[in-house]
């Protein structure tokens, strides 16, 4: 009898502790610190629907954010906003293109990165006119 009570108590503890660990490692939006909310603001609407791996990634970025230069911080904010403004289909297309680029030889990837930097430096009203 004592053995079955002990086993039941053990399983009861485990069943209550696992969700608590899961929630602590994957906080809901309201569980984030004010600094995290400020950094991750572009993700606010999506946060509670994100899978745990993505939350972990973004929390890591929020942790590094104070050490970024102002231009890196600005770029990070823009990338967050741009990514979460895409539809799921557009995101999938971007992921597929990324996979394709990752398979290219390093010199080709460097060439693509260079072209992208040039594109980013081009004023918006002149993009696509070349």
N, CA, C and O atoms as CSV, one atom per row, in Angstrom:
chain,resi,resn,atom,element,x,y,z
A,1,UNK,N,N,0.828,-1.189,0.000
A,1,UNK,CA,C,0.000,0.000,0.000
A,1,UNK,C,C,0.868,1.247,0.000
A,1,UNK,O,O,0.645,2.164,-0.790
A,2,UNK,N,N,1.868,1.283,0.893
A,2,UNK,CA,C,2.757,2.444,0.977
A,2,UNK,C,C,3.515,2.625,-0.321
A,2,UNK,O,O,3.746,3.748,-0.767
A,3,UNK,N,N,3.906,1.498,-0.930
A,3,UNK,CA,C,4.657,1.562,-2.178
A,3,UNK,C,C,3.799,2.180,-3.289
A,3,UNK,O,O,4.301,3.009,-4.049
A,4,UNK,N,N,2.529,1.803,-3.402
A,4,UNK,CA,C,1.665,2.354,-4.447
A,4,UNK,C,C,1.357,3.827,-4.178
A,4,UNK,O,O,1.218,4.604,-5.123
A,5,UNK,N,N,1.248,4.222,-2.918
A,5,UNK,CA,C,1.030,5.631,-2.588
A,5,UNK,C,C,2.244,6.458,-2.961
A,5,UNK,O,O,2.118,7.577,-3.459
A,6,UNK,N,N,3.424,5.901,-2.715
A,6,UNK,CA,C,4.663,6.586,-3.065
A,6,UNK,C,C,4.775,6.743,-4.582
A,6,UNK,O,O,5.163,7.799,-5.082
A,7,UNK,N,N,4.435,5.688,-5.295
A,7,UNK,CA,C,4.486,5.743,-6.756
A,7,UNK,C,C,3.477,6.765,-7.284
A,7,UNK,O,O,3.789,7.529,-8.198
A,8,UNK,N,N,2.281,6.782,-6.716
A,8,UNK,CA,C,1.270,7.744,-7.151
A,8,UNK,C,C,1.725,9.174,-6.881
A,8,UNK,O,O,1.538,10.062,-7.712
A,9,UNK,N,N,2.324,9.387,-5.707
A,9,UNK,CA,C,2.825,10.729,-5.373
A,9,UNK,C,C,3.935,11.135,-6.328
A,9,UNK,O,O,4.006,12.286,-6.757
A,10,UNK,N,N,4.803,10.181,-6.661
A,10,UNK,CA,C,5.905,10.452,-7.593
A,10,UNK,C,C,5.358,10.891,-8.951
A,10,UNK,O,O,5.793,11.908,-9.490
A,11,UNK,N,N,4.413,10.138,-9.506
A,11,UNK,CA,C,3.844,10.478,-10.806
A,11,UNK,C,C,3.046,11.780,-10.761
A,11,UNK,O,O,3.012,12.531,-11.736
A,12,UNK,N,N,2.422,12.032,-9.648
A,12,UNK,CA,C,1.690,13.278,-9.492
A,12,UNK,C,C,2.654,14.462,-9.526
A,12,UNK,O,O,2.390,15.470,-10.181
A,13,UNK,N,N,3.768,14.331,-8.817
A,13,UNK,CA,C,4.786,15.399,-8.808
A,13,UNK,C,C,5.348,15.631,-10.196
A,13,UNK,O,O,5.511,16.771,-10.630
A,14,UNK,N,N,5.644,14.543,-10.889
A,14,UNK,CA,C,6.195,14.663,-12.242
A,14,UNK,C,C,5.185,15.334,-13.168
A,14,UNK,O,O,5.547,16.213,-13.951
A,15,UNK,N,N,3.932,14.927,-13.082
A,15,UNK,CA,C,2.934,15.499,-13.990
A,15,UNK,C,C,2.739,16.991,-13.750
A,15,UNK,O,O,2.426,17.725,-14.687
A,16,UNK,N,N,2.918,17.458,-12.512
A,16,UNK,CA,C,2.797,18.884,-12.250
A,16,UNK,C,C,4.079,19.636,-12.545
A,16,UNK,O,O,4.030,20.813,-12.902
A,17,UNK,N,N,5.221,18.990,-12.406
A,17,UNK,CA,C,6.481,19.700,-12.596
A,17,UNK,C,C,6.852,19.849,-14.063
A,17,UNK,O,O,7.491,20.838,-14.419
A,18,UNK,N,N,6.489,18.930,-14.914
A,18,UNK,CA,C,6.860,19.021,-16.318
A,18,UNK,C,C,6.243,20.244,-16.996
A,18,UNK,O,O,6.975,20.981,-17.658
A,19,UNK,N,N,4.927,20.504,-16.869
A,19,UNK,CA,C,4.392,21.717,-17.479
A,19,UNK,C,C,5.020,22.978,-16.906
A,19,UNK,O,O,5.230,23.948,-17.635
A,20,UNK,N,N,5.320,22.980,-15.629
A,20,UNK,CA,C,5.924,24.170,-15.028
A,20,UNK,C,C,7.289,24.425,-15.637
A,20,UNK,O,O,7.632,25.572,-15.923
A,21,UNK,N,N,8.075,23.377,-15.839
A,21,UNK,CA,C,9.374,23.544,-16.472
A,21,UNK,C,C,9.201,24.028,-17.901
A,21,UNK,O,O,9.925,24.910,-18.363
A,22,UNK,N,N,8.234,23.443,-18.597
A,22,UNK,CA,C,7.980,23.827,-19.974
A,22,UNK,C,C,7.570,25.299,-20.068
A,22,UNK,O,O,8.066,26.027,-20.928
A,23,UNK,N,N,6.674,25.735,-19.193
A,23,UNK,CA,C,6.240,27.130,-19.211
A,23,UNK,C,C,7.376,28.074,-18.862
A,23,UNK,O,O,7.502,29.137,-19.470
A,24,UNK,N,N,8.202,27.707,-17.897
A,24,UNK,CA,C,9.304,28.575,-17.484
A,24,UNK,C,C,10.311,28.748,-18.598
A,24,UNK,O,O,10.873,29.829,-18.773
A,25,UNK,N,N,10.544,27.684,-19.357
A,25,UNK,CA,C,11.522,27.795,-20.430
A,25,UNK,C,C,10.915,28.432,-21.683
A,25,UNK,O,O,11.648,28.873,-22.568
A,26,UNK,N,N,9.608,28.482,-21.763
A,26,UNK,CA,C,8.921,29.059,-22.919
A,26,UNK,C,C,7.869,30.044,-22.440
A,26,UNK,O,O,6.675,29.755,-22.520
A,27,UNK,N,N,8.279,31.184,-21.951
A,27,UNK,CA,C,7.306,32.115,-21.360
A,27,UNK,C,C,6.312,32.682,-22.363
A,27,UNK,O,O,6.609,32.852,-23.545
A,28,UNK,N,N,5.127,32.968,-21.848
A,28,UNK,CA,C,4.129,33.683,-22.640
A,28,UNK,C,C,4.563,35.145,-22.683
A,28,UNK,O,O,5.439,35.561,-21.925
A,29,UNK,N,N,3.954,35.911,-23.562
A,29,UNK,CA,C,4.351,37.315,-23.732
A,29,UNK,C,C,4.326,38.071,-22.405
A,29,UNK,O,O,5.257,38.811,-22.087
A,30,UNK,N,N,3.263,37.881,-21.639
A,30,UNK,CA,C,3.141,38.596,-20.364
A,30,UNK,C,C,4.174,38.165,-19.334
A,30,UNK,O,O,4.359,38.843,-18.323
A,31,UNK,N,N,4.853,37.039,-19.579
A,31,UNK,CA,C,5.886,36.563,-18.676
A,31,UNK,C,C,7.273,37.096,-18.990
A,31,UNK,O,O,8.221,36.829,-18.252
A,32,UNK,N,N,7.403,37.853,-20.087
A,32,UNK,CA,C,8.702,38.409,-20.457
A,32,UNK,C,C,9.016,39.641,-19.611
A,32,UNK,O,O,8.119,40.315,-19.104
A,33,UNK,N,N,10.298,39.913,-19.474
A,33,UNK,CA,C,10.717,41.114,-18.745
A,33,UNK,C,C,10.421,42.347,-19.593
A,33,UNK,O,O,10.248,42.228,-20.806
A,34,UNK,N,N,10.358,43.528,-18.979
A,34,UNK,CA,C,10.135,44.744,-19.769
A,34,UNK,C,C,11.194,44.929,-20.862
A,34,UNK,O,O,10.870,45.363,-21.967
A,35,UNK,N,N,12.449,44.603,-20.560
A,35,UNK,CA,C,13.523,44.744,-21.557
A,35,UNK,C,C,13.293,43.775,-22.719
A,35,UNK,O,O,13.464,44.151,-23.878
A,36,UNK,N,N,12.907,42.535,-22.419
A,36,UNK,CA,C,12.626,41.561,-23.475
A,36,UNK,C,C,11.447,42.011,-24.336
A,36,UNK,O,O,11.481,41.892,-25.561
A,37,UNK,N,N,10.410,42.526,-23.686
A,37,UNK,CA,C,9.248,43.006,-24.442
A,37,UNK,C,C,9.622,44.157,-25.360
A,37,UNK,O,O,9.137,44.235,-26.488
A,38,UNK,N,N,10.477,45.044,-24.889
A,38,UNK,CA,C,10.894,46.188,-25.708
A,38,UNK,C,C,11.651,45.706,-26.940
A,38,UNK,O,O,11.386,46.160,-28.053
A,39,UNK,N,N,12.592,44.787,-26.741
A,39,UNK,CA,C,13.399,44.280,-27.852
A,39,UNK,C,C,12.551,43.462,-28.820
A,39,UNK,O,O,12.694,43.580,-30.037
A,40,UNK,N,N,11.685,42.647,-28.280
A,40,UNK,CA,C,10.902,41.715,-29.090
A,40,UNK,C,C,9.534,42.263,-29.501
A,40,UNK,O,O,8.689,41.511,-29.987
A,41,UNK,N,N,9.316,43.540,-29.314
A,41,UNK,CA,C,8.023,44.162,-29.611
A,41,UNK,C,C,7.453,43.805,-30.991
A,41,UNK,O,O,6.248,43.576,-31.096
A,42,UNK,N,N,8.272,43.749,-32.056
A,42,UNK,CA,C,7.687,43.380,-33.354
A,42,UNK,C,C,7.073,41.982,-33.383
A,42,UNK,O,O,6.317,41.652,-34.297
A,43,UNK,N,N,7.397,41.163,-32.383
A,43,UNK,CA,C,6.894,39.787,-32.352
A,43,UNK,C,C,5.708,39.606,-31.405
A,43,UNK,O,O,5.206,38.494,-31.245
A,44,UNK,N,N,5.266,40.682,-30.785
A,44,UNK,CA,C,4.251,40.600,-29.727
A,44,UNK,C,C,3.005,39.818,-30.143
A,44,UNK,O,O,2.530,38.967,-29.392
A,45,UNK,N,N,2.483,40.095,-31.315
A,45,UNK,CA,C,1.246,39.433,-31.755
A,45,UNK,C,C,1.430,37.947,-32.003
A,45,UNK,O,O,0.498,37.164,-31.818
A,46,UNK,N,N,2.629,37.552,-32.422
A,46,UNK,CA,C,2.900,36.163,-32.764
A,46,UNK,C,C,3.446,35.357,-31.593
A,46,UNK,O,O,3.392,34.127,-31.622
A,47,UNK,N,N,3.970,36.020,-30.561
A,47,UNK,CA,C,4.766,35.362,-29.520
A,47,UNK,C,C,4.093,34.129,-28.914
A,47,UNK,O,O,4.697,33.057,-28.872
A,48,UNK,N,N,2.882,34.262,-28.457
A,48,UNK,CA,C,2.236,33.153,-27.757
A,48,UNK,C,C,1.904,31.971,-28.667
A,48,UNK,O,O,1.612,30.881,-28.178
A,49,UNK,N,N,1.946,32.174,-29.980
A,49,UNK,CA,C,1.684,31.085,-30.935
A,49,UNK,C,C,2.976,30.456,-31.465
A,49,UNK,O,O,2.929,29.449,-32.172
A,50,UNK,N,N,4.121,31.040,-31.130
A,50,UNK,CA,C,5.401,30.534,-31.627
A,50,UNK,C,C,5.774,29.212,-30.994
A,50,UNK,O,O,5.430,28.932,-29.845
A,51,UNK,N,N,6.489,28.399,-31.768
A,51,UNK,CA,C,6.950,27.141,-31.188
A,51,UNK,C,C,8.141,27.419,-30.268
A,51,UNK,O,O,8.820,28.433,-30.427
A,52,UNK,N,N,8.398,26.531,-29.312
A,52,UNK,CA,C,9.444,26.750,-28.308
A,52,UNK,C,C,10.839,27.024,-28.879
A,52,UNK,O,O,11.583,27.827,-28.316
A,53,UNK,N,N,11.203,26.375,-29.976
A,53,UNK,CA,C,12.535,26.585,-30.559
A,53,UNK,C,C,12.697,28.026,-31.045
A,53,UNK,O,O,13.757,28.627,-30.870
A,54,UNK,N,N,11.656,28.572,-31.648
A,54,UNK,CA,C,11.723,29.954,-32.134
A,54,UNK,C,C,11.777,30.929,-30.962
A,54,UNK,O,O,12.517,31.912,-31.002
A,55,UNK,N,N,11.000,30.661,-29.927
A,55,UNK,CA,C,11.048,31.525,-28.743
A,55,UNK,C,C,12.456,31.534,-28.155
A,55,UNK,O,O,12.977,32.583,-27.777
A,56,UNK,N,N,13.052,30.372,-28.085
A,56,UNK,CA,C,14.404,30.267,-27.529
A,56,UNK,C,C,15.385,31.101,-28.355
A,56,UNK,O,O,16.229,31.807,-27.803
A,57,UNK,N,N,15.265,31.013,-29.674
A,57,UNK,CA,C,16.128,31.786,-30.570
A,57,UNK,C,C,15.962,33.283,-30.324
A,57,UNK,O,O,16.947,34.005,-30.173
A,58,UNK,N,N,14.718,33.743,-30.284
A,58,UNK,CA,C,14.458,35.170,-30.096
A,58,UNK,C,C,14.870,35.644,-28.713
A,58,UNK,O,O,15.330,36.776,-28.567
A,59,UNK,N,N,14.717,34.803,-27.694
A,59,UNK,CA,C,15.171,35.186,-26.351
A,59,UNK,C,C,16.687,35.343,-26.322
A,59,UNK,O,O,17.213,36.213,-25.627
A,60,UNK,N,N,17.387,34.501,-27.077
A,60,UNK,CA,C,18.841,34.636,-27.190
A,60,UNK,C,C,19.223,35.943,-27.851
A,60,UNK,O,O,20.180,36.595,-27.436
A,61,UNK,N,N,18.489,36.329,-28.869
A,61,UNK,CA,C,18.743,37.603,-29.557
A,61,UNK,C,C,18.463,38.760,-28.603
A,61,UNK,O,O,19.226,39.726,-28.561
A,62,UNK,N,N,17.382,38.672,-27.841
A,62,UNK,CA,C,17.053,39.730,-26.876
A,62,UNK,C,C,18.153,39.872,-25.824
A,62,UNK,O,O,18.442,40.976,-25.363
A,63,UNK,N,N,18.754,38.760,-25.456
A,63,UNK,CA,C,19.838,38.793,-24.462
A,63,UNK,C,C,21.082,39.487,-25.031
A,63,UNK,O,O,21.771,40.213,-24.315
A,64,UNK,N,N,21.366,39.262,-26.318
A,64,UNK,CA,C,22.534,39.880,-26.964
A,64,UNK,C,C,22.280,41.325,-27.390
A,64,UNK,O,O,23.220,42.089,-27.609
A,65,UNK,N,N,21.039,41.685,-27.502
A,65,UNK,CA,C,20.635,42.992,-28.043
A,65,UNK,C,C,21.351,44.185,-27.398
A,65,UNK,O,O,21.812,45.064,-28.126
A,66,UNK,N,N,21.465,44.255,-26.067
A,66,UNK,CA,C,22.122,45.425,-25.468
A,66,UNK,C,C,23.589,45.599,-25.890
A,66,UNK,O,O,24.121,46.708,-25.839
A,67,UNK,N,N,24.238,44.510,-26.304
A,67,UNK,CA,C,25.636,44.589,-26.728
A,67,UNK,C,C,25.789,44.896,-28.211
A,67,UNK,O,O,26.908,45.065,-28.696
A,68,UNK,N,N,24.684,44.969,-28.929
A,68,UNK,CA,C,24.725,45.277,-30.365
A,68,UNK,C,C,24.943,46.768,-30.571
A,68,UNK,O,O,24.609,47.589,-29.717
A,69,UNK,N,N,25.512,47.097,-31.726
A,69,UNK,CA,C,25.640,48.507,-32.086
A,69,UNK,C,C,24.250,49.037,-32.426
A,69,UNK,O,O,23.351,48.244,-32.706
A,70,UNK,N,N,24.050,50.342,-32.409
A,70,UNK,CA,C,22.735,50.878,-32.791
A,70,UNK,C,C,22.279,50.420,-34.179
A,70,UNK,O,O,21.094,50.151,-34.379
A,71,UNK,N,N,23.199,50.328,-35.129
A,71,UNK,CA,C,22.787,49.893,-36.472
A,71,UNK,C,C,22.388,48.413,-36.462
A,71,UNK,O,O,21.455,48.026,-37.165
A,72,UNK,N,N,23.079,47.584,-35.678
A,72,UNK,CA,C,22.697,46.178,-35.566
A,72,UNK,C,C,21.338,46.045,-34.883
A,72,UNK,O,O,20.523,45.206,-35.268
A,73,UNK,N,N,21.099,46.869,-33.875
A,73,UNK,CA,C,19.806,46.842,-33.194
A,73,UNK,C,C,18.686,47.219,-34.160
A,73,UNK,O,O,17.638,46.574,-34.196
A,74,UNK,N,N,18.921,48.265,-34.935
A,74,UNK,CA,C,17.922,48.716,-35.904
A,74,UNK,C,C,17.639,47.617,-36.932
A,74,UNK,O,O,16.483,47.326,-37.238
A,75,UNK,N,N,18.705,47.013,-37.461
A,75,UNK,CA,C,18.549,45.952,-38.456
A,75,UNK,C,C,17.784,44.767,-37.863
A,75,UNK,O,O,16.924,44.185,-38.524
A,76,UNK,N,N,18.100,44.414,-36.623
A,76,UNK,CA,C,17.415,43.302,-35.956
A,76,UNK,C,C,15.922,43.590,-35.834
A,76,UNK,O,O,15.094,42.723,-36.117
A,77,UNK,N,N,15.579,44.806,-35.413
A,77,UNK,CA,C,14.167,45.182,-35.289
A,77,UNK,C,C,13.454,45.109,-36.646
A,77,UNK,O,O,12.332,44.610,-36.735
A,78,UNK,N,N,14.106,45.605,-37.692
A,78,UNK,CA,C,13.504,45.565,-39.028
A,78,UNK,C,C,13.303,44.125,-39.501
A,78,UNK,O,O,12.268,43.788,-40.077
A,79,UNK,N,N,14.304,43.285,-39.250
A,79,UNK,CA,C,14.190,41.890,-39.673
A,79,UNK,C,C,13.047,41.183,-38.956
A,79,UNK,O,O,12.313,40.405,-39.565
A,80,UNK,N,N,12.896,41.452,-37.663
A,80,UNK,CA,C,11.780,40.851,-36.924
A,80,UNK,C,C,10.457,41.305,-37.520
A,80,UNK,O,O,9.575,40.489,-37.792
A,81,UNK,N,N,10.326,42.593,-37.717
A,81,UNK,CA,C,9.071,43.134,-38.253
A,81,UNK,C,C,8.790,42.566,-39.641
A,81,UNK,O,O,7.669,42.151,-39.934
A,82,UNK,N,N,9.818,42.551,-40.497
A,82,UNK,CA,C,9.628,42.061,-41.860
A,82,UNK,C,C,9.259,40.581,-41.889
A,82,UNK,O,O,8.363,40.181,-42.632
A,83,UNK,N,N,9.940,39.766,-41.088
A,83,UNK,CA,C,9.685,38.333,-41.074
A,83,UNK,C,C,8.252,38.041,-40.654
A,83,UNK,O,O,7.569,37.234,-41.284
A,84,UNK,N,N,7.803,38.687,-39.605
A,84,UNK,CA,C,6.464,38.386,-39.106
A,84,UNK,C,C,5.361,39.106,-39.866
A,84,UNK,O,O,4.181,38.934,-39.559
A,85,UNK,N,N,5.735,39.912,-40.856
A,85,UNK,CA,C,4.706,40.483,-41.725
A,85,UNK,C,C,4.459,39.571,-42.931
A,85,UNK,O,O,3.500,39.775,-43.675
A,86,UNK,N,N,5.314,38.573,-43.125
A,86,UNK,CA,C,5.138,37.635,-44.230
A,86,UNK,C,C,4.043,36.625,-43.906
A,86,UNK,O,O,3.796,36.300,-42.745
A,87,UNK,N,N,3.405,36.144,-44.945
A,87,UNK,CA,C,2.429,35.070,-44.771
A,87,UNK,C,C,3.195,33.766,-44.548
A,87,UNK,O,O,4.385,33.696,-44.854
A,88,UNK,N,N,2.539,32.738,-44.024
A,88,UNK,CA,C,3.224,31.445,-43.865
A,88,UNK,C,C,3.803,30.922,-45.188
A,88,UNK,O,O,4.880,30.326,-45.204
A,89,UNK,N,N,3.090,31.147,-46.285
A,89,UNK,CA,C,3.572,30.697,-47.590
A,89,UNK,C,C,4.836,31.451,-47.995
A,89,UNK,O,O,5.778,30.855,-48.519
A,90,UNK,N,N,4.856,32.761,-47.753
A,90,UNK,CA,C,6.033,33.558,-48.077
A,90,UNK,C,C,7.229,33.136,-47.217
A,90,UNK,O,O,8.359,33.078,-47.701
A,91,UNK,N,N,6.971,32.846,-45.949
A,91,UNK,CA,C,8.047,32.388,-45.070
A,91,UNK,C,C,8.631,31.080,-45.574
A,91,UNK,O,O,9.848,30.894,-45.564
A,92,UNK,N,N,7.764,30.170,-46.017
A,92,UNK,CA,C,8.232,28.883,-46.529
A,92,UNK,C,C,9.085,29.085,-47.777
A,92,UNK,O,O,10.103,28.414,-47.946
A,93,UNK,N,N,8.680,29.999,-48.648
A,93,UNK,CA,C,9.449,30.296,-49.848
A,93,UNK,C,C,10.833,30.837,-49.475
A,93,UNK,O,O,11.837,30.445,-50.070
A,94,UNK,N,N,10.881,31.725,-48.504
A,94,UNK,CA,C,12.162,32.271,-48.043
A,94,UNK,C,C,13.036,31.150,-47.479
A,94,UNK,O,O,14.233,31.093,-47.763
A,95,UNK,N,N,12.446,30.266,-46.690
A,95,UNK,CA,C,13.216,29.142,-46.126
A,95,UNK,C,C,13.805,28.271,-47.238
A,95,UNK,O,O,14.960,27.852,-47.160
A,96,UNK,N,N,12.998,28.001,-48.279
A,96,UNK,CA,C,13.474,27.174,-49.391
A,96,UNK,C,C,14.621,27.857,-50.130
A,96,UNK,O,O,15.607,27.216,-50.493
A,97,UNK,N,N,14.483,29.157,-50.349
A,97,UNK,CA,C,15.570,29.893,-51.020
A,97,UNK,C,C,16.834,29.867,-50.173
A,97,UNK,O,O,17.939,29.720,-50.695
A,98,UNK,N,N,16.663,30.012,-48.856
A,98,UNK,CA,C,17.805,29.973,-47.949
A,98,UNK,C,C,18.514,28.618,-48.046
A,98,UNK,O,O,19.742,28.561,-48.117
A,99,UNK,N,N,17.739,27.528,-48.049
A,99,UNK,CA,C,18.327,26.188,-48.159
A,99,UNK,C,C,19.103,26.048,-49.461
A,99,UNK,O,O,20.187,25.464,-49.486
A,100,UNK,N,N,18.546,26.587,-50.544
A,100,UNK,CA,C,19.215,26.524,-51.843
A,100,UNK,C,C,20.536,27.287,-51.810
A,100,UNK,O,O,21.554,26.804,-52.305
A,101,UNK,N,N,20.510,28.469,-51.228
A,101,UNK,CA,C,21.725,29.293,-51.150
A,101,UNK,C,C,22.777,28.615,-50.278
A,101,UNK,O,O,23.965,28.657,-50.598
A,102,UNK,N,N,22.351,27.989,-49.175
A,102,UNK,CA,C,23.301,27.311,-48.280
A,102,UNK,C,C,24.040,26.173,-48.982
A,102,UNK,O,O,25.150,25.822,-48.582
A,103,UNK,N,N,23.440,25.593,-50.022
A,103,UNK,CA,C,24.064,24.487,-50.757
A,103,UNK,C,C,25.091,24.971,-51.784
A,103,UNK,O,O,25.874,24.175,-52.302
A,104,UNK,N,N,25.088,26.268,-52.075
A,104,UNK,CA,C,26.024,26.817,-53.068
A,104,UNK,C,C,27.447,26.822,-52.526
A,104,UNK,O,O,27.654,26.834,-51.313
A,105,UNK,N,N,28.438,26.813,-53.436
A,105,UNK,CA,C,29.828,26.934,-52.989
A,105,UNK,C,C,30.044,28.294,-52.314
A,105,UNK,O,O,29.332,29.252,-52.616
A,106,UNK,N,N,31.017,28.384,-51.407
A,106,UNK,CA,C,31.251,29.633,-50.674
A,106,UNK,C,C,31.434,30.870,-51.556
A,106,UNK,O,O,30.956,31.947,-51.201
A,107,UNK,N,N,32.108,30.739,-52.687
A,107,UNK,CA,C,32.317,31.913,-53.549
A,107,UNK,C,C,31.002,32.428,-54.128
A,107,UNK,O,O,30.810,33.637,-54.259
A,108,UNK,N,N,30.099,31.512,-54.475
A,108,UNK,CA,C,28.787,31.927,-54.998
A,108,UNK,C,C,27.960,32.589,-53.896
A,108,UNK,O,O,27.292,33.595,-54.135
A,109,UNK,N,N,28.009,32.012,-52.669
A,109,UNK,CA,C,27.288,32.623,-51.542
A,109,UNK,C,C,27.820,34.026,-51.273
A,109,UNK,O,O,27.047,34.945,-51.005
A,110,UNK,N,N,29.127,34.188,-51.342
A,110,UNK,CA,C,29.728,35.509,-51.120
A,110,UNK,C,C,29.240,36.495,-52.181
A,110,UNK,O,O,28.940,37.649,-51.875
A,111,UNK,N,N,29.165,36.042,-53.398
A,111,UNK,CA,C,28.685,36.893,-54.500
A,111,UNK,C,C,27.243,37.341,-54.250
A,111,UNK,O,O,26.906,38.506,-54.463
A,112,UNK,N,N,26.406,36.427,-53.804
A,112,UNK,CA,C,25.006,36.751,-53.504
A,112,UNK,C,C,24.925,37.747,-52.352
A,112,UNK,O,O,24.153,38.704,-52.409
A,113,UNK,N,N,25.728,37.523,-51.300
A,113,UNK,CA,C,25.743,38.452,-50.171
A,113,UNK,C,C,26.169,39.844,-50.614
A,113,UNK,O,O,25.601,40.842,-50.171
A,114,UNK,N,N,27.157,39.910,-51.478
A,114,UNK,CA,C,27.637,41.205,-51.968
A,114,UNK,C,C,26.541,41.919,-52.763
A,114,UNK,O,O,26.330,43.119,-52.587
A,115,UNK,N,N,25.857,41.197,-53.622
A,115,UNK,CA,C,24.764,41.793,-54.403
A,115,UNK,C,C,23.651,42.278,-53.472
A,115,UNK,O,O,23.055,43.331,-53.702
A,116,UNK,N,N,23.377,41.500,-52.416
A,116,UNK,CA,C,22.343,41.904,-51.470
A,116,UNK,C,C,22.740,43.184,-50.750
A,116,UNK,O,O,21.907,44.070,-50.560
A,117,UNK,N,N,24.011,43.292,-50.344
A,117,UNK,CA,C,24.490,44.526,-49.680
A,117,UNK,C,C,24.344,45.727,-50.608
A,117,UNK,O,O,23.934,46.806,-50.181
A,118,UNK,N,N,24.682,45.531,-51.875
A,118,UNK,CA,C,24.540,46.619,-52.853
A,118,UNK,C,C,23.071,47.012,-52.993
A,118,UNK,O,O,22.745,48.197,-53.069
A,119,UNK,N,N,22.201,46.027,-53.026
A,119,UNK,CA,C,20.764,46.289,-53.129
A,119,UNK,C,C,20.280,47.085,-51.920
A,119,UNK,O,O,19.514,48.037,-52.070
A,120,UNK,N,N,20.725,46.699,-50.723
A,120,UNK,CA,C,20.309,47.396,-49.508
A,120,UNK,C,C,20.790,48.845,-49.488
A,120,UNK,O,O,20.139,49.713,-48.907
A,121,UNK,N,N,21.927,49.099,-50.121
A,121,UNK,CA,C,22.477,50.458,-50.156
A,121,UNK,C,C,21.789,51.338,-51.204
A,121,UNK,O,O,21.913,52.562,-51.164
A,122,UNK,N,N,21.075,50.725,-52.127
A,122,UNK,CA,C,20.377,51.466,-53.175
A,122,UNK,C,C,19.122,52.113,-52.584
A,122,UNK,O,O,18.355,51.446,-51.889
A,123,UNK,N,N,18.903,53.398,-52.850
A,123,UNK,CA,C,17.671,54.038,-52.369
A,123,UNK,C,C,16.443,53.269,-52.884
A,123,UNK,O,O,16.430,52.764,-54.006
A,124,UNK,N,N,15.427,53.200,-52.036
A,124,UNK,CA,C,14.235,52.408,-52.372
A,124,UNK,C,C,13.592,52.795,-53.697
A,124,UNK,O,O,13.093,51.938,-54.425
A,125,UNK,N,N,13.606,54.068,-54.002
A,125,UNK,CA,C,12.959,54.509,-55.246
A,125,UNK,C,C,13.747,54.112,-56.483
A,125,UNK,O,O,13.227,54.214,-57.594
A,126,UNK,N,N,14.994,53.660,-56.322
A,126,UNK,CA,C,15.811,53.250,-57.463
A,126,UNK,C,C,15.994,51.736,-57.547
A,126,UNK,O,O,16.599,51.241,-58.498
A,127,UNK,N,N,15.490,51.009,-56.586
A,127,UNK,CA,C,15.617,49.549,-56.597
A,127,UNK,C,C,14.808,48.966,-57.739
A,127,UNK,O,O,13.686,49.393,-58.012
A,128,UNK,N,N,15.393,47.988,-58.395
A,128,UNK,CA,C,14.707,47.306,-59.490
A,128,UNK,C,C,14.819,48.013,-60.826
A,128,UNK,O,O,14.287,47.517,-61.819
A,129,UNK,N,N,15.489,49.152,-60.887
A,129,UNK,CA,C,15.599,49.892,-62.136
A,129,UNK,C,C,16.864,49.540,-62.909
A,129,UNK,O,O,17.057,49.998,-64.036
A,130,UNK,N,N,17.728,48.723,-62.299
A,130,UNK,CA,C,18.993,48.370,-62.970
A,130,UNK,C,C,18.797,47.238,-63.935
A,130,UNK,O,O,19.750,46.811,-64.587
